[in-house]
Each structure stands twice: as C-alpha cells, then as structure tokens.
C-alpha cells in the first residue's frame, strides 16, 4: 500500500494512478488518511459490482421513511432552441 500526502497527489497524479494499479493508494491530509485511490476493477470487487442509483439510495441510512410524490407535468415536450 502506498501513502501519499494530498499535496504530492495533486502534483503527481500520474504516479498515483500507476501506484493504484499495484494496490490501494492512501491519500493523507495533514498526516491523517482521508481518501483511498483504487482501480475501478478493485472498486467493483469491493462493492460487489456496479450499483444503480436506486440501490445506492436504498443503501443510504435513514432513507426508508422518505415519501416523495412527483406530479407529472401536463405539458408536451418542446424542441430545444440553440442560438
């Protein structure tokens, strides 16, 4: 595992991406870990695959009791006007 200060990460993004291909890169802010850079494949392994927006919302805490009613518009769609 590679550890990079946020300043170094900002200055050496390509090196961070190369290091992430070998394993997680921990990015620190003022000496404390704050982010982890992973390859997308490693991320998918950790999360169990791609996540839909509905699943992401359902997995969020305290969202089970939210009620929403979105009324449908009676207007017809209009063509976009580009000027």
Buried (B, 14 or more C-beta within 10 A) or exposed (E): EBEBEEEBBEEEEEBBEEBBEEEBBBBBEEEEEEEBBBBEEBEEEEEEEEEEEEEEEEEEEEEEEEEEEEEEEEEEEEEEEEE
